[in-house]
Amino acid sequence: MNGSTAHRVTWVQLFALAAAYAAVYEFARYLTISHWMLTAGLRLACLFLLPIRYWPALILGEALPSFENALLNVSAFGGAWALAAAVPMVLLWIPVVRPLRQRWPLRTSDGALRAGVLLAATLGCAVVTAISTTMELEAALLSNPGAWPSISINDYFWAYLLGAYLGALTLTPTVLAIHERVTAVPRFSVSLVWKSPLSRDLLAWILPICAGLAWVAMAASQDGLRQAARLALILPIFAAAIRHGWHGTALAGMAASVALAVTGATLLEPEMIRCQAVLALCISGTLLMGSRLPVRATLASPLTRVRR
């Protein structure tokens, strides 16, 4: 392959990756709310898994929906907001993630997850998101004085911080765990998934427990019972972490986070946000704990190789 052909293939790969990322990003953004940002989990997972040379594709993939959103809403929120909203968030996250990746690899020499690095990146990116998004909100309020008198900048800052942090914890560990399990076997097949102890536990009791607790929380007429059901979602996370290490934490944490999110009745519901904060702390702690425990089995056999 000569140089010009290789150059064309590289650009084709970048544009194809940008298009795929933009499509998944749009879907995640459709499900995102201020205190539960799934886009954060997708973004962080890609920044950890993709080589740095492919990061321009992530910037391009986020730039398109960001520009579209800014253009569609500039008349409502003002030009200052549009300029801020047009900046892809991944561009602001790169200065946080790149030094961490270069200084501390996500995995040790024996393939174990450095949960501290993952959590540090998650928290750092959440702070950047909260500051940036709050500045966008401030710009919109200044452009429309008195239009939204009930909005509190302070409340939304903490909601954005929690939303980015929990959103990243909802998706990123799960994507990393699935990637590790798929790449650990010479030949992946669906039958291997069914033989995995974690898959059986996920279907047998993790998902049913999370779904049942979510139903109780939505059907409960008493606030105390609703909150108890929500807080009980941390129990399958602890159990899965003990049985399956951080892989169990990742999948059970995602199931619990989704179950908790569907019980919300209103935006910025204080009781919901308190439970989400507890859930975020639980996932963080069990990731640290689970990364020190042996992973039982990936799909059908122990880890045979790890790609960093």
C-alpha positions as CSV (number, residue, x, y, z in Angstrom):
1,M,0.0,0.0,0.0
2,N,1.5,3.3,-1.0
3,G,1.4,6.5,1.0
4,S,-1.6,8.1,-0.8
5,T,-3.7,5.0,-0.5
6,A,-2.9,4.7,3.2
7,H,-3.8,8.3,3.7
8,R,-7.2,7.8,2.0
9,V,-7.9,4.7,4.1
10,T,-7.1,6.6,7.3
11,W,-9.5,9.4,6.4
12,V,-12.2,6.8,5.5
13,Q,-11.7,5.2,8.8
14,L,-11.9,8.5,10.7
15,F,-15.1,9.6,8.9
16,A,-16.7,6.2,9.3
17,L,-15.9,6.2,13.0
18,A,-17.1,9.8,13.4
19,A,-20.4,8.8,11.7
20,A,-20.9,5.8,13.9
21,Y,-20.0,7.7,17.1
22,A,-22.4,10.6,16.1
23,A,-25.2,8.1,15.6
24,V,-24.7,6.4,19.0
25,Y,-24.1,9.8,20.7
26,E,-27.4,11.1,19.4
27,F,-29.2,8.1,20.9
28,A,-27.5,8.5,24.2
29,R,-28.3,12.2,24.2
30,Y,-31.9,11.5,23.6
31,L,-31.9,9.5,26.9
32,T,-29.8,12.0,28.8
33,I,-31.1,14.4,31.5
34,S,-29.3,16.9,33.6
35,H,-28.6,14.5,36.5
36,W,-28.1,11.4,34.4
37,M,-25.9,12.0,31.3
38,L,-25.4,8.8,29.4
39,T,-23.4,10.8,26.8
40,A,-20.6,11.1,29.5
41,G,-20.3,7.3,29.7
42,L,-20.1,6.8,26.0
43,R,-17.5,9.6,25.6
44,L,-15.3,8.4,28.4
45,A,-15.4,4.8,27.2
46,C,-14.3,5.8,23.7
47,L,-11.5,8.0,25.1
48,F,-10.1,5.1,27.0
49,L,-10.6,2.4,24.3
50,L,-9.6,4.2,21.2
51,P,-6.0,5.0,20.3
52,I,-5.3,8.7,20.5
53,R,-4.8,8.9,16.8
54,Y,-8.6,8.3,16.4
55,W,-9.7,11.0,18.8
56,P,-10.2,13.5,16.0
57,A,-13.1,11.3,14.9
58,L,-14.7,11.7,18.3
59,I,-14.4,15.5,18.0
60,L,-15.9,15.5,14.6
61,G,-18.7,13.1,15.7
62,E,-19.7,15.3,18.5
63,A,-19.2,18.6,16.6
64,L,-22.0,17.8,14.2
65,P,-24.8,17.3,16.8
66,S,-23.4,20.2,18.9
67,F,-23.5,22.6,16.0
68,E,-27.0,21.4,15.0
69,N,-28.2,21.9,18.6
70,A,-26.7,25.4,18.8
71,L,-28.2,26.5,15.5
72,L,-31.7,25.2,16.3
73,N,-31.8,26.9,19.7
74,V,-29.8,30.1,19.1
75,S,-33.0,32.2,18.8
76,A,-34.3,30.9,22.2
77,F,-31.1,31.0,24.2
78,G,-29.0,33.7,22.6
79,G,-25.7,33.9,20.6
80,A,-23.4,33.6,23.6
81,W,-25.1,30.3,24.6
82,A,-24.9,29.0,21.0
83,L,-21.1,29.7,20.8
84,A,-20.6,27.8,24.1
85,A,-22.9,25.0,23.2
86,A,-21.3,24.5,19.8
87,V,-18.0,23.4,21.4
88,P,-17.9,19.6,21.5
89,M,-17.6,18.4,25.1
90,V,-15.0,15.8,24.2
91,L,-12.7,18.6,23.2
92,L,-12.8,19.8,26.8
93,W,-12.3,16.3,28.2
94,I,-9.2,15.5,26.3
95,P,-6.9,17.7,28.5
96,V,-8.1,15.6,31.4
97,V,-8.0,12.1,30.0
98,R,-4.8,12.3,27.9
99,P,-2.4,13.1,30.7
100,L,-3.9,10.3,32.8
101,R,-3.6,7.8,30.0
102,Q,0.0,8.8,29.4
103,R,1.1,8.9,33.0
104,W,-1.0,6.0,34.4
105,P,-2.2,3.3,32.0
106,L,-5.7,2.0,32.7
107,R,-4.3,-1.5,33.4
108,T,-1.4,-2.8,35.3
109,S,1.3,-5.0,33.8
110,D,-0.7,-8.1,34.7
111,G,-3.9,-6.8,33.1
112,A,-5.7,-5.7,36.3
113,L,-7.9,-2.6,36.1
114,R,-6.6,0.6,37.8
115,A,-10.0,1.7,39.2
116,G,-8.4,4.8,40.7
117,V,-7.4,6.0,37.3
118,L,-10.9,5.4,35.9
119,L,-12.5,7.2,38.8
120,A,-10.1,10.1,38.7
121,A,-10.8,10.6,35.0
122,T,-14.5,10.3,35.7
123,L,-14.5,12.9,38.4
124,G,-12.2,15.3,36.5
125,C,-14.4,15.1,33.4
126,A,-17.5,15.5,35.5
127,V,-16.1,18.7,37.0
128,V,-15.3,20.0,33.5
129,T,-18.8,19.2,32.3
130,A,-20.4,20.9,35.3
131,I,-18.4,24.1,34.8
132,S,-18.9,24.2,31.1
133,T,-22.6,23.4,31.1
134,T,-23.3,25.8,34.0
135,M,-21.6,28.6,31.9
136,E,-23.9,27.7,29.0
137,L,-26.9,28.0,31.3
138,E,-25.6,31.3,32.7
139,A,-25.2,32.6,29.1
140,A,-28.8,31.7,28.3
141,L,-30.1,33.4,31.4
142,L,-28.1,36.6,30.7
143,S,-29.5,36.6,27.2
144,N,-33.1,36.2,28.5
145,P,-33.3,38.1,31.8
146,G,-36.3,37.1,33.8
147,A,-37.4,34.4,31.4
148,W,-36.7,31.5,33.9
149,P,-36.8,32.9,37.4
150,S,-37.1,29.5,39.1
151,I,-33.7,28.3,37.8
152,S,-31.0,28.1,40.3
153,I,-27.4,28.1,38.9
154,N,-26.1,26.4,42.1
155,D,-28.7,23.6,42.0
156,Y,-28.0,22.9,38.3
157,F,-24.2,22.9,38.8
158,W,-24.4,20.1,41.3
159,A,-27.0,18.3,39.1
160,Y,-24.6,18.5,36.1
161,L,-21.7,17.3,38.3
162,L,-23.7,14.3,39.5
163,G,-25.2,13.7,36.1
164,A,-21.8,13.5,34.3
165,Y,-20.3,11.4,37.1
166,L,-23.1,8.9,37.4
167,G,-23.6,8.8,33.6
168,A,-20.0,7.9,33.1
169,L,-20.2,5.2,35.8
170,T,-23.3,3.8,34.2
171,L,-21.7,3.1,30.8
172,T,-17.9,3.3,30.9
173,P,-17.2,0.3,33.2
174,T,-19.7,-1.8,31.4
175,V,-18.2,-1.1,28.0
176,L,-14.7,-1.7,29.4
177,A,-15.8,-5.0,31.0
178,I,-17.5,-6.3,27.8
179,H,-14.5,-5.3,25.7
180,E,-12.2,-7.2,28.1
181,R,-14.3,-10.3,28.0
182,V,-14.7,-10.3,24.2
183,T,-11.0,-9.7,23.5
184,A,-10.0,-12.3,26.1
185,V,-11.1,-15.3,24.0
186,P,-9.6,-16.4,20.7
187,R,-13.0,-16.7,19.0
188,F,-16.1,-15.0,20.3
189,S,-19.5,-16.5,20.0
190,V,-23.0,-16.0,21.5
191,S,-22.8,-19.5,23.0
192,L,-19.9,-18.4,25.2
193,V,-22.0,-15.6,26.6
194,W,-24.6,-18.1,27.8
195,K,-21.9,-20.1,29.5
196,S,-20.6,-17.1,31.5
197,P,-21.4,-17.2,35.2
198,L,-21.9,-13.4,35.2
199,S,-24.4,-13.7,32.3
200,R,-26.4,-16.3,34.2
201,D,-26.4,-14.2,37.3
202,L,-27.3,-11.1,35.4
203,L,-30.4,-12.8,33.9
204,A,-31.3,-14.9,37.0
205,W,-31.3,-12.3,39.7
206,I,-29.5,-9.0,39.0
207,L,-32.0,-7.8,36.3
208,P,-35.1,-9.2,38.1
209,I,-34.1,-7.6,41.4
210,C,-33.5,-4.2,39.8
211,A,-36.7,-4.4,37.8
212,G,-38.7,-5.4,40.9
213,L,-37.3,-2.6,43.0
214,A,-38.0,-0.1,40.3
215,W,-41.6,-1.3,40.1
216,V,-42.0,-1.0,43.8
217,A,-40.5,2.5,43.8
218,M,-42.9,3.6,41.0
219,A,-46.0,2.0,42.5
220,A,-45.3,3.1,46.1
221,S,-47.7,5.6,47.5
222,Q,-45.5,6.4,50.5
223,D,-42.3,8.4,50.1
224,G,-40.5,6.2,52.7
225,L,-41.2,3.0,50.8
226,R,-40.2,4.6,47.5
227,Q,-36.9,5.8,48.9
228,A,-36.2,2.4,50.5
229,A,-36.8,0.6,47.2
230,R,-34.5,3.0,45.5
231,L,-31.7,2.7,48.0
232,A,-32.0,-1.1,48.0
233,L,-30.7,-1.0,44.4
234,I,-27.2,-0.9,45.9
235,L,-27.6,-4.5,47.2
236,P,-27.2,-6.3,43.9
237,I,-24.1,-4.2,43.1
238,F,-22.4,-5.4,46.3
239,A,-23.4,-9.0,45.7
240,A,-22.2,-8.9,42.1
241,A,-18.9,-7.3,43.0
242,I,-18.2,-10.0,45.6
243,R,-19.0,-12.8,43.1
244,H,-17.5,-11.3,39.9
245,G,-15.1,-8.5,40.8
246,W,-15.3,-5.2,39.0
247,H,-17.1,-6.9,36.0
248,G,-20.0,-7.6,38.3
249,T,-19.9,-4.0,39.6
250,A,-20.0,-2.7,36.1
251,L,-23.0,-4.6,34.8
252,A,-25.0,-4.6,38.1
253,G,-24.2,-0.9,38.4
254,M,-25.6,-0.1,35.0
255,A,-28.7,-2.2,35.7
256,A,-29.3,-0.4,39.0
257,S,-28.6,3.1,37.5
258,V,-31.1,2.5,34.7
259,A,-33.7,1.1,37.2
260,L,-33.2,4.2,39.4
261,A,-33.5,6.6,36.5
262,V,-36.9,5.2,35.4
263,T,-38.4,5.9,38.8
264,G,-38.0,9.6,38.5
265,A,-41.2,11.6,38.2
266,T,-39.9,15.1,37.8
267,L,-36.7,16.8,36.7
268,L,-34.3,17.5,39.6
269,E,-36.4,15.6,42.1
270,P,-34.4,16.0,45.4
271,E,-35.1,12.5,46.7
272,M,-34.0,11.0,43.4
273,I,-30.8,13.0,43.3
274,R,-30.0,11.9,46.9
275,C,-30.4,8.3,45.8
276,Q,-28.3,8.8,42.7
277,A,-25.5,10.3,44.8
278,V,-25.6,7.2,47.1
279,L,-25.6,5.0,44.0
280,A,-22.6,6.8,42.5
281,L,-20.7,6.4,45.8
282,C,-21.6,2.7,45.9
283,I,-20.4,2.0,42.3
284,S,-17.2,3.9,42.9
285,G,-16.4,2.0,46.1
286,T,-17.2,-1.4,44.7
287,L,-15.2,-0.6,41.6
288,L,-12.2,0.0,43.8
289,M,-13.0,-3.1,45.9
290,G,-13.8,-5.3,42.9
291,S,-10.7,-4.3,41.0
292,R,-8.7,-6.0,43.7
293,L,-10.7,-9.2,43.5
294,P,-10.1,-11.9,40.9
295,V,-12.5,-11.9,38.0
296,R,-14.1,-15.4,38.0
297,A,-14.2,-16.1,34.3
298,T,-14.6,-14.0,31.2
299,L,-16.7,-15.9,28.9
300,A,-15.8,-19.6,29.0
301,S,-12.2,-19.4,30.3
302,P,-10.0,-17.2,32.4
303,L,-8.3,-14.2,30.9
304,T,-5.8,-15.3,28.3
305,R,-4.7,-12.0,27.0
306,V,-5.5,-8.3,27.6
307,R,-5.2,-5.5,25.2
308,R,-4.2,-2.2,26.7
